[in-house]
Amino acid sequence: MGETTRAVLITGSTSGIGLAIAKAFGAMGWRVGVNSYEPAAAVESILNAVADAGAPEVRYFEADLGDASASARIVEEAIAQFGALDVLVNNAGVQKVAPVEDFPIEDWNRIRTISLDGAFQAIRAVLPGMKQRQWGRIINIAAVHGLRGAPYKSAYVATKHALVGLTRAVALEVAELGITVNAICPGYVWTPLVERQLEEQMRQHGLGREEVIRTIMLAPQPTRRFVQPEEIGALAVYLCGDMARSITGTTIAVDGGWTAK
Ligand code: NAD
C-alpha cells in the first residue's frame, strides 16, 4: 500500500492539537477523517483548511465522544468510508480545574469518558483491520500530566496516567503484528483548551492572567515557551512512517524539558 492511499482518523480534530495533526497528515497526502461534536455545517471552513493543506480526501465524523461507544461507531464509519483505517489518533480531551473535594462527579466522568473510555473503545474497533493487514499505528495524545501530577486537575491527571497505561498494555499485545501504539505527552501547548482553563487557574490560585501563564504554565516548562500544535503534528506523522516501526509502547514528552527535572 502506498503512503498516499493511507487513511487516518483523529478524534477531536476541529481545533488545537487535533487540527494541527489533521493538517500535518493532509500535507503528507493522507486521507483524513476529522471528528468533533459540532454539526458538519459548522466546521466546513476547518475541513477546507485540511484539504488545503494537501489531503486528497477529508471526511467528517460528527460524534459527541461524551458517549464512549460513539468513538467505536466513528471508527467503524471511517473504515466503511475509507475502506480501511491505517492510523487512529485518540486526541479528544477536555479539562477542568477544581480542588479534588469540590470536583464535580459529572466532570470526572466526562473527562474519563472522552479521553480514556473513548480511546479504549476506538482501539477495540480499529485493531481487527490492522491485525488483518499487519500494519497500523495508534497514537494516544496523553500529556505531561500523564507522567507528572498537578494540583486541581485530579480527573485529567488520573485519566492521562491511565491512557499511558492503556498505551503500554495494547502495544505489548500487538507488538509482533506490525502495529505500534504510542503516547505523545505534550507540556503546555497554546490552544483553546489552555485559553479556557486560564480563568479557572486564576480563580483557584488567586493569580492574574500573566501570573498564571508565567508561574503555573511556563515555570515548569524550562524552555519558557508554549509548545506549538504543529510540533505535535510533525511528531505524529513521524510515528506513522515505516522508520518508526520500532518505536512502540512508549511515551514521548514534548514538554520543553519539564520531565527532565
Ligand atoms: P482543544 O480544546 O483546542 O481541542 C479539542 C478538540 O476536541 C476540539 O476539536 C473539540 O471540538 C473536540 N472535542 C471536545 N470534546 C469533544 C467531545 N465530547 N466529542 C468530540 N470531540 C470533542 O484542545 P487541545 O489543547 O488541542 O487538546 C487536544 C488534546 O491534547 C487533549 O486530549 C488534551 O488533553 C491534550 N493536551 C493538550 C495540551 C495543551 O496544553 N493544550 C497539553 C497536553 C495534552
Residues whose N, C-alpha, C, O or C-beta is under 5 A from the ligand:
A	BS01	NAD	G12 S13 T14 S15 G16 I17 G18 N35 S36 Y37 A63 D64 L65 G66 N91 A92 G93 I141 A142 A143 V144 P186 G187 Y188 V189 T191 P192 L193 V194
